[in-house]
Structure formats: C-alpha cells, structure tokens
Amino acid sequence: MSALLRPMTRAYGLLVRHLLHDKKSRLSEGAFVIEGAKFCLDLIHRQPDAVLSLVLSSGYLQSEEEAGRQIRSRLDAPQFTCSDPVFEKLSDVDSPQGVLAVVRQPRWNEEQVLSQARVLGIYGDQLQDPANVGTIIRTAAALNLTGVWLSSDSADWFGPKVVRATAGAVLTLPIFRMQDIHSFSAHDCAIYSAVVPSSETVMIGSIRAIPRRLIVAVGNEGRGLAPDVVAASSVRFSIPLARNVESLNVAATVAISAFYFSQLSAGV
C-alpha cells in the first residue's frame, strides 16, 4: 500500500455523503464527487490538481491493478481507505467499484467566455432530468461548443447523476447558471429557440448561416421554453419529425441542433 493511505474518519465520510446528496454542501465546499475507477484514474492522469482527495475500499485495494496503482501513487492529495460496507453506504451507484474522488469545482470567467469573437452555446431552460442535463453537457463538449448555460431551476450539474452522464465533460466545458435571459443580448449574442412547429417557426434545414455569436435555447420536455425566452429569440426553429412523433428528447434536440449549426458559416 502507498504511504499516503490513511483510514477515513467518520466525519470525512459524512462530508462525502453531503457532497453526493446536498446541493448546498457542494456549493459551500466548492467540491463534488466522481465515482468509478476509470473516471478517477483518468482525472488523476489529466487533472491531478483538481482532486482534493481519494476514497478507496479495502476490496478495491486488494484487486487493484498495477497500472492503476502507479497512477494513484503520483497523486499528492490525501487518500483514504474504508471497509467495503462503509464504502457502499457512501456510494451513489447500485454497484460501486470501491473508488471515488472528491473534486474541486472548476471556475470559469463568464464575461471572458461570452466576449470571444465566436460563440456557439446552449441554454437549457428548466431542465430537471439529470440524465438529459449530463448528456447535453457531454454533447456540447464533444462538439467543441463555447459553453452551456442553465436556468436557476435546472438540475445541478455537479450532482452525481449529472456528473456520471457527462463522462468527465463537467470539468472541461464552461457551464454557468443563467439568472436573466437578457444577459445574452447584453453580450450581443443572438438566441435561436428550438420549439414545436407552427406558423411562426422555420425548419432548421432552411437556416443557411448563423450569427457569429449564437445561443441555442431548449426547454423542459413537458412545458417547453418559457415565454420570455421565446420572446427574446430572433429565430424560432423546429426539427422536422416523421411517423407521428410529436417531439424529440431534449438531449437529442441539442445534439442535432448543435451539430447542424456548428457546420454552418457564421457572420450573418
């Protein structure tokens, strides 16, 4: 065993539980939790300074591969051990792998992000399904978008279900809480809203060029976008659907829209 390993105290275990289950604790501590061997080892390899601590079960240590041990041995942050039953009580997954990391929340300068010459971002309005929020963040990162903005009543992107769905993108993509939709116009960003087809919408395929600074807005699957968001939009577009399908999952809408708009020339 590494000399860095030490028994986890009850107090630290309680902190981990709070970080997993309480948004206020994540906010006050400026930290969140990542679970799973692959995620944790990738994080140690790529962003070791983001790791505040590592918690490992006795079972994980007994079966740990040498490659993983070598990666972990280079970590300067504290590493704690606990029994398998204790780890299971900490974990937020059905079949825990016996390793989790307490991670520092990244901080992004929103003014700097929105001041870039080219902006293509996503605004999610009232998105409360963690899986959708996580998938949207992962998609935005994969397509090299500028960032993701979420309304104040959307799911916390540092919650465990969202973190798992992002597959690590929560650490690499700028993400912000949007308090006022009009902040986009203050930074000369146009808003294109994804809505259901009507006489006031255009089909996405008819859009041939986009502004250099664009935010694509998507809404809650049940209620759609809030009226003030739609009113602030310069374009309301729809994705054509067949076979009597009324709507797409919001994460699918983001994937299609983001890919399509990222291929267009900007500057209109």
Residue frames as qw, qx, qy, qz and C-alpha x, y, z in Angstrom:
[[0.000, 0.885, 0.465, 0.000, 0.00, 0.00, 0.00],
 [0.326, 0.647, -0.042, 0.688, 1.00, 3.58, -0.63],
 [0.368, -0.166, -0.519, 0.754, 2.32, 5.57, 2.34],
 [0.179, -0.178, -0.079, -0.964, -0.32, 8.19, 1.54],
 [0.538, -0.386, -0.653, -0.368, -3.18, 5.89, 2.55],
 [0.051, -0.130, 0.635, -0.759, -4.90, 6.61, 5.83],
 [0.015, -0.448, -0.887, 0.111, -8.15, 5.40, 7.46],
 [0.125, -0.490, -0.333, -0.795, -11.18, 7.53, 6.59],
 [0.047, 0.080, 0.629, -0.772, -12.75, 9.24, 9.57],
 [0.128, 0.587, 0.792, -0.111, -16.46, 9.22, 10.22],
 [0.068, 0.755, 0.143, -0.636, -16.54, 13.00, 9.76],
 [0.032, 0.412, -0.584, -0.699, -14.95, 12.78, 6.32],
 [0.086, 0.247, 0.936, 0.237, -17.36, 10.04, 5.30],
 [0.114, 0.718, 0.577, -0.372, -20.22, 12.33, 6.31],
 [0.051, 0.647, -0.214, -0.730, -18.76, 15.10, 4.17],
 [0.035, -0.109, 0.831, 0.545, -18.67, 12.79, 1.15],
 [0.094, 0.506, 0.857, -0.032, -22.31, 11.85, 1.72],
 [0.086, 0.768, 0.285, -0.568, -23.28, 15.51, 1.90],
 [0.009, 0.492, -0.487, -0.722, -21.40, 16.29, -1.31],
 [0.055, 0.113, 0.918, 0.377, -23.24, 13.48, -3.07],
 [0.075, -0.567, -0.818, -0.058, -26.72, 14.33, -1.86],
 [0.130, -0.834, -0.367, 0.390, -26.85, 18.00, -0.93],
 [0.470, 0.701, 0.194, 0.500, -26.51, 20.82, -3.46],
 [0.230, -0.951, 0.071, -0.192, -25.91, 23.39, -0.71],
 [0.750, -0.518, 0.316, 0.262, -22.96, 21.38, 0.59],
 [0.727, 0.298, 0.330, 0.523, -21.47, 21.17, -2.90],
 [0.190, 0.876, 0.128, 0.425, -21.86, 24.94, -3.23],
 [0.433, -0.883, 0.160, -0.081, -20.39, 25.80, 0.17],
 [0.771, -0.387, 0.402, 0.305, -17.46, 23.38, -0.19],
 [0.332, 0.758, -0.388, -0.406, -16.82, 24.19, -3.85],
 [0.088, -0.333, 0.930, 0.129, -16.48, 20.46, -4.46],
 [0.849, 0.109, -0.049, -0.514, -18.31, 17.44, -5.83],
 [0.617, -0.299, 0.728, -0.008, -17.80, 13.68, -6.11],
 [0.621, 0.437, -0.522, -0.390, -16.79, 11.48, -9.05],
 [0.770, -0.239, 0.563, -0.181, -17.21, 7.70, -8.72],
 [0.922, 0.376, 0.090, -0.026, -15.66, 4.82, -10.64],
 [0.734, -0.346, 0.323, 0.487, -12.16, 3.57, -11.34],
 [0.557, 0.421, 0.386, 0.603, -11.91, 4.77, -14.93],
 [0.006, 0.921, 0.197, 0.335, -13.21, 8.27, -14.20],
 [0.541, -0.823, 0.110, 0.130, -11.00, 8.69, -11.14],
 [0.736, -0.214, 0.362, 0.531, -7.81, 7.38, -12.77],
 [0.443, 0.604, 0.353, 0.561, -8.38, 9.48, -15.90],
 [0.172, -0.959, -0.106, -0.199, -8.86, 12.53, -13.70],
 [0.662, -0.642, 0.224, 0.315, -5.67, 11.83, -11.73],
 [0.692, 0.099, 0.411, 0.585, -3.79, 11.42, -15.01],
 [0.303, 0.626, 0.370, 0.616, -5.19, 14.52, -16.74],
 [0.146, -0.744, 0.007, -0.652, -6.06, 16.96, -13.94],
 [0.616, -0.179, -0.651, 0.404, -4.38, 15.86, -10.70],
 [0.101, 0.090, -0.323, 0.937, -4.64, 19.34, -9.18],
 [0.508, -0.301, -0.252, -0.766, -8.45, 19.12, -9.33],
 [0.736, -0.270, -0.621, -0.018, -8.51, 16.10, -6.99],
 [0.318, -0.703, 0.307, -0.556, -8.96, 17.08, -3.34],
 [0.453, -0.356, 0.773, -0.266, -8.99, 13.51, -2.00],
 [0.578, 0.134, -0.725, -0.351, -9.47, 9.88, -2.97],
 [0.646, -0.264, 0.533, -0.478, -11.51, 7.28, -1.06],
 [0.517, 0.281, -0.772, -0.241, -10.82, 3.58, -1.68],
 [0.874, -0.313, 0.085, -0.362, -12.49, 0.48, -0.29],
 [0.492, -0.487, 0.721, 0.041, -10.45, -2.42, 1.07],
 [0.793, 0.293, 0.534, 0.018, -11.86, -4.64, -1.69],
 [0.521, 0.852, -0.051, 0.010, -10.70, -2.25, -4.41],
 [0.110, -0.816, 0.568, 0.001, -7.19, -2.12, -2.96],
 [0.684, -0.222, 0.695, 0.006, -6.97, -5.92, -2.87],
 [0.719, 0.415, 0.533, 0.167, -7.86, -6.23, -6.56],
 [0.160, 0.915, -0.106, -0.356, -6.20, -3.05, -7.82],
 [0.852, 0.415, 0.080, 0.310, -4.17, -3.44, -10.99],
 [0.636, -0.309, 0.037, 0.707, -0.57, -2.31, -11.03],
 [0.267, 0.418, 0.322, 0.806, -1.20, 0.32, -13.73],
 [0.316, -0.801, -0.336, -0.382, -3.88, 1.92, -11.60],
 [0.691, -0.621, -0.151, 0.339, -1.67, 1.79, -8.52],
 [0.566, 0.009, 0.141, 0.812, 1.11, 3.55, -10.39],
 [0.017, 0.617, 0.319, 0.720, -1.22, 6.35, -11.48],
 [0.531, -0.776, -0.296, -0.168, -2.63, 6.70, -7.98],
 [0.743, -0.367, -0.139, 0.541, 0.82, 6.78, -6.39],
 [0.387, 0.251, 0.122, 0.879, 1.57, 10.05, -8.20],
 [0.237, -0.775, -0.385, -0.442, -1.36, 11.84, -6.54],
 [0.222, 0.282, -0.471, 0.806, -0.40, 14.42, -3.91],
 [0.530, -0.415, -0.024, -0.739, -3.92, 14.70, -2.47],
 [0.407, -0.271, 0.760, -0.429, -4.91, 12.67, 0.63],
 [0.588, 0.031, -0.711, -0.385, -6.06, 9.10, 0.03],
 [0.510, -0.277, 0.546, -0.604, -8.43, 7.44, 2.50],
 [0.347, 0.012, -0.919, -0.187, -9.41, 3.81, 2.97],
 [0.586, -0.146, 0.384, -0.698, -12.56, 2.27, 4.41],
 [0.413, 0.034, 0.909, -0.053, -14.26, -1.12, 4.58],
 [0.029, -0.200, -0.767, -0.609, -16.45, -2.34, 1.72],
 [0.138, -0.666, -0.731, 0.054, -19.69, -1.96, 3.76],
 [0.163, -0.682, -0.174, 0.691, -18.79, 1.62, 4.67],
 [0.083, -0.216, 0.500, 0.834, -17.99, 2.46, 1.05],
 [0.031, -0.408, -0.837, -0.363, -21.32, 1.02, -0.10],
 [0.135, -0.766, -0.542, 0.320, -23.09, 3.40, 2.27],
 [0.157, -0.561, 0.143, 0.800, -21.13, 6.30, 0.82],
 [0.192, -0.006, 0.710, 0.678, -21.70, 5.40, -2.82],
 [0.466, 0.386, 0.144, -0.783, -24.48, 6.76, -5.02],
 [0.521, 0.304, -0.633, -0.485, -24.41, 3.84, -7.50],
 [0.919, -0.150, -0.019, -0.365, -26.02, 0.41, -7.35],
 [0.964, -0.021, -0.034, 0.262, -22.77, -1.50, -7.89],
 [0.115, -0.952, 0.276, 0.071, -19.91, 0.62, -6.51],
 [0.804, 0.441, -0.319, 0.240, -16.40, -0.07, -7.76],
 [0.772, -0.480, -0.193, 0.370, -14.80, 0.96, -4.49],
 [0.468, -0.120, 0.051, 0.874, -13.15, 4.22, -5.55],
 [0.103, 0.901, 0.391, 0.157, -14.35, 7.82, -5.58],
 [0.459, 0.101, -0.082, 0.879, -12.73, 11.23, -5.75],
 [0.075, -0.864, -0.352, 0.354, -13.68, 14.49, -4.09],
 [0.527, 0.322, 0.332, 0.713, -13.03, 17.06, -6.79],
 [0.094, -0.459, -0.130, 0.874, -12.65, 20.83, -6.83],
 [0.447, 0.749, 0.482, -0.086, -15.38, 22.55, -8.85],
 [0.489, 0.186, 0.283, 0.804, -13.93, 24.35, -11.88],
 [0.022, 0.770, 0.272, -0.577, -14.38, 28.11, -12.04],
 [0.466, 0.400, 0.492, 0.618, -14.97, 29.86, -15.36],
 [0.042, -0.391, -0.070, 0.917, -14.99, 33.55, -16.22],
 [0.425, 0.618, 0.660, -0.043, -18.37, 34.09, -17.86],
 [0.172, 0.895, -0.031, -0.410, -17.50, 37.58, -19.10],
 [0.145, -0.553, 0.694, 0.437, -14.42, 36.22, -20.81],
 [0.405, 0.174, 0.883, 0.162, -16.30, 33.28, -22.33],
 [0.359, 0.759, 0.531, -0.115, -19.06, 35.50, -23.74],
 [0.048, 0.875, -0.177, -0.448, -16.55, 38.03, -25.06],
 [0.531, -0.144, 0.697, 0.460, -15.00, 35.61, -27.53],
 [0.201, 0.325, -0.420, -0.823, -15.22, 36.52, -31.21],
 [0.556, -0.040, -0.675, -0.483, -17.20, 33.36, -31.96],
 [0.361, -0.114, 0.718, -0.584, -19.78, 31.95, -29.55],
 [0.642, -0.086, -0.578, -0.496, -21.96, 28.89, -30.06],
 [0.069, -0.158, 0.816, -0.552, -23.55, 27.78, -26.82],
 [0.396, -0.396, -0.786, -0.261, -26.58, 26.04, -25.36],
 [0.277, -0.243, 0.400, -0.839, -29.13, 27.48, -22.96],
 [0.352, -0.260, -0.896, -0.077, -31.24, 24.94, -21.08],
 [0.350, -0.330, 0.114, -0.869, -34.46, 26.24, -19.56],
 [0.725, -0.244, 0.325, -0.556, -35.99, 24.32, -16.62],
 [0.720, 0.266, -0.635, -0.092, -34.11, 21.11, -17.44],
 [0.580, -0.544, 0.418, -0.439, -34.67, 18.94, -14.38],
 [0.999, 0.029, 0.007, -0.014, -33.75, 15.46, -15.64],
 [0.437, -0.721, 0.468, 0.266, -30.12, 14.84, -14.60],
 [0.706, 0.070, 0.607, 0.358, -29.53, 12.39, -17.46],
 [0.448, 0.803, 0.315, 0.236, -30.62, 14.98, -20.02],
 [0.118, -0.975, 0.183, 0.053, -28.50, 17.72, -18.48],
 [0.602, -0.495, 0.555, 0.290, -25.46, 15.45, -18.35],
 [0.679, 0.323, 0.562, 0.346, -25.89, 14.29, -21.94],
 [0.282, 0.938, 0.160, 0.123, -26.28, 17.87, -23.14],
 [0.295, -0.869, 0.364, 0.159, -23.04, 18.87, -21.41],
 [0.671, -0.205, 0.633, 0.327, -21.22, 15.88, -22.86],
 [0.586, 0.607, 0.466, 0.265, -22.56, 16.63, -26.36],
 [0.097, 0.995, -0.014, 0.010, -21.61, 20.30, -26.14],
 [0.440, -0.697, 0.509, 0.249, -18.07, 19.39, -25.09],
 [0.702, 0.067, 0.639, 0.308, -17.75, 16.78, -27.84],
 [0.474, 0.723, 0.397, 0.308, -18.81, 19.30, -30.49],
 [0.489, -0.010, -0.067, 0.870, -16.43, 21.93, -29.11],
 [0.096, -0.835, -0.396, -0.369, -19.16, 24.39, -28.21],
 [0.110, 0.616, -0.292, 0.723, -18.39, 27.51, -26.22],
 [0.057, -0.104, 0.743, -0.659, -20.37, 26.53, -23.15],
 [0.330, -0.488, -0.773, -0.234, -23.67, 25.59, -21.57],
 [0.177, -0.211, 0.318, -0.907, -25.97, 27.89, -19.60],
 [0.311, -0.383, -0.869, -0.038, -28.74, 26.54, -17.37],
 [0.351, -0.659, -0.148, -0.648, -31.68, 28.29, -15.74],
 [0.169, -0.461, 0.627, -0.605, -31.66, 28.57, -11.96],
 [0.771, -0.102, 0.384, -0.497, -34.33, 25.85, -11.68],
 [0.790, 0.371, -0.470, -0.132, -32.44, 23.31, -13.78],
 [0.940, -0.286, -0.123, 0.140, -30.65, 20.29, -12.30],
 [0.333, -0.844, 0.393, 0.148, -27.34, 20.90, -10.53],
 [0.752, 0.550, -0.363, -0.025, -24.58, 19.89, -12.93],
 [0.116, 0.520, -0.775, 0.339, -22.38, 18.82, -10.03],
 [0.802, -0.180, 0.341, -0.457, -25.00, 16.32, -8.81],
 [0.466, -0.318, 0.813, 0.145, -23.82, 12.69, -9.07],
 [0.665, 0.435, 0.607, 0.004, -26.25, 11.60, -11.81],
 [0.404, 0.906, -0.035, -0.118, -25.37, 14.58, -14.00],
 [0.193, -0.745, 0.614, 0.176, -21.64, 14.08, -13.39],
 [0.612, -0.055, 0.777, 0.136, -21.84, 10.44, -14.49],
 [0.616, 0.650, 0.444, -0.006, -23.76, 11.37, -17.65],
 [0.206, 0.937, -0.212, -0.185, -21.18, 13.99, -18.64],
 [0.945, 0.118, 0.002, 0.303, -18.37, 11.38, -18.67],
 [0.631, -0.284, -0.006, 0.722, -15.94, 13.97, -17.33],
 [0.278, 0.557, 0.319, 0.715, -17.04, 16.89, -19.53],
 [0.352, -0.885, -0.300, -0.057, -18.29, 18.76, -16.46],
 [0.606, -0.595, 0.093, 0.520, -14.63, 19.55, -15.75],
 [0.481, -0.051, 0.441, 0.756, -13.65, 20.72, -19.23],
 [0.088, 0.574, 0.534, 0.615, -16.62, 22.71, -20.55],
 [0.038, -0.060, 0.295, -0.953, -17.60, 26.14, -19.20],
 [0.283, -0.543, -0.765, -0.200, -21.03, 25.85, -17.53],
 [0.004, 0.122, -0.272, 0.955, -22.96, 28.70, -15.96],
 [0.018, 0.585, 0.764, -0.271, -26.16, 29.39, -14.08],
 [0.076, 0.335, 0.336, 0.877, -28.19, 31.96, -16.05],
 [0.010, -0.428, -0.612, 0.665, -30.24, 34.35, -13.92],
 [0.344, 0.694, 0.177, -0.607, -31.53, 36.64, -16.67],
 [0.723, 0.374, 0.513, 0.274, -32.02, 35.59, -20.29],
 [0.303, 0.948, 0.073, 0.062, -31.40, 39.18, -21.39],
 [0.481, -0.699, 0.409, 0.337, -27.76, 38.85, -20.34],
 [0.692, 0.158, 0.557, 0.432, -27.14, 37.19, -23.71],
 [0.360, 0.829, 0.303, 0.303, -28.28, 40.23, -25.66],
 [0.281, -0.940, 0.142, 0.135, -26.11, 42.42, -23.44],
 [0.500, -0.465, 0.603, 0.412, -23.17, 40.48, -24.89],
 [0.428, 0.529, -0.388, -0.622, -24.52, 40.71, -28.47],
 [0.135, -0.066, 0.982, 0.110, -25.46, 37.04, -28.54],
 [0.584, -0.016, -0.339, -0.737, -28.49, 36.11, -30.64],
 [0.458, -0.055, 0.812, -0.356, -30.88, 33.45, -29.34],
 [0.520, 0.075, -0.644, -0.557, -32.36, 30.73, -31.57],
 [0.552, -0.159, 0.607, -0.549, -35.12, 28.78, -29.81],
 [0.197, 0.004, -0.942, -0.270, -35.98, 25.14, -30.54],
 [0.487, 0.124, 0.424, -0.754, -39.78, 24.91, -30.44],
 [0.515, 0.320, 0.795, 0.000, -42.61, 22.80, -31.83],
 [0.204, 0.201, 0.561, 0.777, -43.60, 23.60, -35.45],
 [0.157, 0.737, 0.517, -0.407, -46.03, 26.45, -36.01],
 [0.450, 0.815, 0.267, 0.248, -46.67, 29.29, -38.46],
 [0.111, -0.972, 0.203, -0.044, -44.03, 31.32, -36.63],
 [0.659, -0.489, 0.520, 0.238, -41.21, 28.77, -36.88],
 [0.541, 0.640, -0.476, -0.266, -38.75, 27.81, -39.59],
 [0.996, -0.051, -0.017, 0.068, -37.35, 24.36, -40.19],
 [0.551, -0.675, 0.334, 0.360, -33.75, 24.01, -39.12],
 [0.688, 0.122, 0.516, 0.495, -32.68, 22.92, -42.61],
 [0.320, 0.844, 0.306, 0.303, -33.73, 26.28, -44.05],
 [0.307, -0.922, 0.165, 0.169, -31.19, 28.11, -41.91],
 [0.833, 0.457, -0.049, 0.308, -28.08, 28.51, -44.05],
 [0.413, 0.417, -0.354, 0.728, -25.93, 30.85, -41.97],
 [0.551, -0.686, -0.449, 0.153, -25.80, 31.89, -38.34],
 [0.092, -0.957, 0.170, -0.217, -24.57, 34.86, -36.33],
 [0.490, 0.465, -0.619, 0.400, -21.01, 34.71, -35.06],
 [0.058, -0.165, 0.712, -0.680, -22.39, 34.80, -31.54],
 [0.639, -0.185, -0.446, -0.599, -25.30, 32.41, -31.06],
 [0.267, -0.141, 0.820, -0.486, -27.05, 30.71, -28.15],
 [0.485, -0.148, -0.727, -0.463, -29.40, 27.79, -28.92],
 [0.393, -0.215, 0.518, -0.729, -32.20, 27.61, -26.36],
 [0.498, -0.147, -0.818, -0.249, -34.01, 24.38, -25.45],
 [0.460, -0.403, 0.254, -0.749, -36.72, 23.85, -22.86],
 [0.441, -0.110, 0.799, -0.394, -38.26, 21.38, -20.49],
 [0.039, -0.062, -0.906, -0.418, -39.75, 18.42, -22.37],
 [0.008, 0.553, 0.816, -0.170, -43.13, 18.76, -20.72],
 [0.029, 0.840, 0.329, -0.430, -43.52, 22.53, -20.77],
 [0.580, 0.629, 0.191, 0.481, -41.10, 23.65, -23.45],
 [0.396, 0.169, -0.159, 0.888, -39.37, 27.02, -23.31],
 [0.090, -0.627, -0.489, 0.600, -40.61, 29.78, -21.03],
 [0.351, 0.844, 0.390, 0.106, -42.45, 32.57, -22.91],
 [0.120, -0.942, 0.171, 0.263, -39.80, 35.18, -22.06],
 [0.507, -0.346, 0.644, 0.457, -37.11, 33.04, -23.67],
 [0.485, 0.480, 0.658, 0.320, -39.14, 32.58, -26.83],
 [0.130, 0.961, 0.236, -0.061, -39.91, 36.31, -26.90],
 [0.278, -0.816, 0.355, 0.361, -36.19, 37.13, -26.64],
 [0.662, -0.022, 0.641, 0.388, -35.36, 34.88, -29.62],
 [0.213, 0.551, -0.326, -0.738, -34.58, 36.26, -33.05],
 [0.512, 0.194, -0.709, -0.444, -35.28, 32.86, -34.66],
 [0.693, -0.126, 0.569, -0.423, -37.66, 30.07, -33.63],
 [0.428, 0.379, -0.732, -0.370, -36.83, 26.82, -35.37],
 [0.867, -0.111, 0.338, -0.349, -38.11, 23.27, -35.44],
 [0.110, -0.347, 0.898, 0.248, -36.62, 19.90, -36.34],
 [0.697, 0.108, -0.331, -0.626, -38.86, 18.02, -38.80],
 [0.372, -0.182, 0.873, -0.259, -40.21, 14.75, -37.45],
 [0.505, 0.077, -0.658, -0.553, -41.92, 11.82, -39.13],
 [0.482, -0.165, -0.860, -0.020, -44.27, 8.96, -38.19],
 [0.486, -0.711, -0.335, -0.381, -46.47, 11.00, -35.88],
 [0.624, -0.241, -0.402, 0.625, -43.65, 11.65, -33.41],
 [0.107, -0.946, -0.293, -0.090, -44.61, 14.82, -31.57],
 [0.098, -0.938, 0.312, -0.115, -41.23, 15.77, -30.14],
 [0.715, 0.328, -0.525, 0.325, -37.64, 14.74, -29.55],
 [0.706, -0.536, -0.254, 0.388, -35.91, 14.17, -26.26],
 [0.021, -0.994, 0.066, 0.087, -34.29, 17.50, -25.32],
 [0.521, -0.550, 0.534, 0.375, -30.81, 15.98, -25.36],
 [0.603, 0.293, 0.627, 0.398, -31.42, 14.71, -28.91],
 [0.242, 0.931, 0.260, 0.080, -32.65, 18.16, -29.92],
 [0.265, -0.879, 0.306, 0.252, -29.40, 19.66, -28.64],
 [0.624, -0.221, 0.629, 0.408, -27.27, 17.07, -30.43],
 [0.521, 0.564, 0.546, 0.336, -28.97, 17.65, -33.79],
 [0.087, 0.985, 0.145, 0.039, -29.09, 21.43, -33.45],
 [0.405, -0.789, 0.349, 0.303, -25.55, 21.83, -32.18],
 [0.626, -0.057, 0.621, 0.468, -24.09, 19.64, -34.89],
 [0.431, 0.709, 0.477, 0.289, -26.08, 21.37, -37.63],
 [0.015, -0.999, -0.034, 0.000, -25.25, 24.91, -36.52],
 [0.540, -0.638, 0.405, 0.371, -21.59, 24.09, -35.92],
 [0.628, 0.149, 0.587, 0.489, -21.28, 23.19, -39.61],
 [0.297, 0.868, 0.362, 0.165, -22.69, 26.49, -40.88],
 [0.432, 0.320, -0.065, 0.841, -20.74, 29.58, -41.77],
 [0.289, -0.731, -0.470, 0.401, -21.04, 32.36, -39.22],
 [0.298, -0.141, 0.103, 0.939, -21.22, 36.07, -39.69],
 [0.042, -0.598, -0.588, -0.543, -24.79, 37.00, -40.63]]
